[in-house]
């Protein structure tokens, strides 16, 4: 199954290490299932990286 989960951090930040905490819900606020999820990081300068994470409940 493929699900679309939407979470956005829309802030200008100086270079450095940051974290975004996702509460395990989808765009409608419903909890998502345990599984493997892909996430994409995109910067304003065009840098994009896609990774995967495992969510276990």
N, C-alpha and C positions, 0 to 999 in steps of 0.2 A: 504494500500500500504506500501511496505517496500522499503526504499531507503538506500543506503550506502553513508555516508558522511565521508570524511577522513580529519583529521586535526591532525598534529603531532607537539609536542614540544619535541625536542630531545636535551636536555641540562642536564648536571650534575649540581645540585644545592644543597646547604646546606639545612638541615632540616628547615622548616618554612612554612609560608603560601604564596602561589603564586596564580596567576590567569592567565588563558589563554583566550584570547578574540577571538571568532570565528565570522567571518563576514557574516555568513548566506549563504555561498556558498558551493557547492559540490566540488569534486576533479577536475572537469573540469572547475570550475569557474562560473558555472551557479547558480543563486539564487535558494534556496530551498523554499518549500511551508511552510506556517504556519502549526504547528502540534506539536506532542510530539516526541522527539528524545531521544534515549538512548546514553549515552556516557560512555566510559570506561577509567579509570585511571590505569596505570600500572607502577610500579617502577622497577628499575633494580634489586632490591632484591627479586622480585617476588610478591610483594603486588599488588593486583588487586581489584578494586571496580567499579561496574557498577551502574549508577544513571540515572535519566531521567530529561529532561528539556522541557519546553514548549516554542516554538518560535511563537510569535505573530507579525504580520506585520501590 
